Amino acid sequence: MSIVAGIDAGTQSLKVVIYDAAQRQLLASVSAPLELHSADDGSREQDPAAWVAAMGDCFGRIDPQLRLQVRALAVSGQQHGFVALDAAGQVLAPAKLWCDTSSSAECGQIMDAVGGAQRCIELAGNPILAGYTASKLPWTAKHRPDAYAKLAHILLPHDYLNFVLTGQYYCEHGDASGTGWLDVRTRQWSPQLLKATDPNRDLGQCLPPLVDADALFDIAPAMAARLGLAGTVKVGAGGGDNMMAAIGTGCVAPGKLAMSLGTSGTLFASSDVPVVDPAGAWAAFCSSSGGWLPLICTMNCTVATEQVARMFGFSSREGDAHIAATPPGADGLLMLPFLNGERTPDLPLGKGVLAGLDAHTMNASHFYRAAMEGATYALKYGFDAFVRAGMQFDRIVLTGGGCNSAAWRQMIADVFELPVEVPQQSEGAAFGAALQALWALQRSTGSEVSLAAVAAAHVTPAAAASATPDPARAAAYAAAYQRYLQHLHAVMPLYRG
C-alpha cells in the first residue's frame, strides 16, 4: 500500500507524480500543458475538459505496470475557480480561474450587500477579493444567463476532477475557504454571504458537502479503466494547490513559512487556530490538513519573468545569466509587474508599471531582473503584514517553478534576510497531494498518524539548492525595496477606480 499518486491541475499545466513511500522514491513525474484563454475584460478561463484530457495524457505516459500498483491518489487544483454544472453533471460554461479579474466589480457588490468589507471579515474571516469564486456567480448570471439558469452544482477545479474520478460531489475545507463563502472560524458555509451573492436563489443547494481532510472515496470503474488504474484505487479529499503545497513542503506545523513561485506567488504558514486579520491583510484560509493556513497571494510571479523572456526571445531557463549580468536593484530600473491586476496589494484593476528606464537599462538583462525583483518585492510586501502581526519565521521553504532558478533562490534569501530551503521533491503541490493520499490511506487502516508526522518523514531538503542571505546584497535590495514602496504608493490611486 505504499505507492500513491498526486495530481496537480495548475494554470499552465497538469502534473502527475507517483511516489513509493516505502522506498522514499519518486517513481514517475509527467506533465501536460494547458491553454489559458484571456480576454480584454480581464477574463481568464479554461475548458474543464482540457484538465481531464491532460490527466489522461499524463497517466498514459506512465508505465502500465506501475499504474496498476497505485493504491490511492489525491488532486491538487488551482484555487478560486468556478466550474458550473447542470443537474446531469455536464459543464455549462468555461471555468473562470483565480486570475480572472472580470468580476472585480461584483466583489464590492457582494460585500456591500452584507454591510461592507469589515462586516464580511466578521462573518467569514475574509473580504471578497478579485478572483474569489463568489464574485464569479453574479458575473455569470449577468453575462451567461442561460448557463446560470441551468446551474445545479458549483465546483472548484479540484472538486471537478474529484467528480470526474469518483462520480461524487464533495469539497474539503481548505479549497472551500477560497470561495469567499466559507466561515473559516466555524468551517461551514456562510448563509449570509451566499444570500449576498444571490438573494433570489439558495446557492447552498448547489454547493457540495464538506468532508474531512482524510476522507477517501472509491474511484469510478470507467475512470480507473481509462487511466489504467486498478479498480480498488481510493481517491482522497485533495485540496487547493497552496494547501497541497503546504503539505508537500512540510509546512503543516506552526513556525514554518512556505513560498510558492508559480504563475502566482504565495506565502503561507500553518496554524492550529484561525488567524484572521481585522483589516484583511491576508487570506484567513483553512488548510487541507485539518487546521488553518494564513496566506498572502500575489497574482503576478513567474508570469512576469516569462513574459519578459518571451518579449526578448529567450527562455526563462536562461534567465539566471541575465540576473548575473546585472546588480541588485537593476541600476534603478523598477517594475510593478501587475500584468493580471493584483491582489497583494489589492489592485484588481492594476497594470504593469516600468520606472527608472534610461539608455543603460534598456536591455533584456535589466528588464528580466526588474521583473524578478518586482515579483519578489510584491511577496515581501505581503510578508511585512505577517511580521507586523507578530508572526516569526526562521526560514523559507520554496516550491513552484521559480524555485528551479538558483538566482531567484538567492534573491529570496537576500530580500527576506532569511535562509532558503527547497525540498528534494520540487513539485510541492502534486507531491503534497500524494502525501495526503498516503496519510488518508494509513488512517483508513486504523493508524492515528498525523499528517505532520507523514510530511516530516517524507519531505527532505535538497542541500545543493539552499541559500543564505548575503549582507551586502541584502542592503542593496533593502534600498531598492523602499523605491518599490514609493512607486507603489504613488500609483495606487490611479488603479483603484
Salt bridges, closest charged atoms under 4 A:
GLU35 OE2 - HIS37 ND1 3.90
GLU45 OE2 - LYS96 NZ 3.37
GLU45 OE2 - ARG144 NH2 2.88
ASP57 OD2 - ARG61 NH2 3.31
ASP100 OD2 - LYS96 NZ 2.81
GLU122 OE1 - ARG119 NH1 3.26
ASP159 OD1 - HIS158 ND1 3.39
ASP175 OD2 - HIS158 ND1 2.79
ASP214 OD2 - ARG443 NE 3.34
ASP218 OD1 - LYS234 NZ 2.34
ASP331 OD2 - HIS360 NE2 3.14
ASP331 OD2 - HIS366 NE2 2.74
GLU373 OE2 - ARG369 NH1 2.83
ASP384 OD1 - LYS380 NZ 2.90
ASP394 OD1 - ARG395 NE 3.61
ASP414 OD2 - ARG473 NE 2.67
GLU421 OE2 - ARG395 NH1 2.90
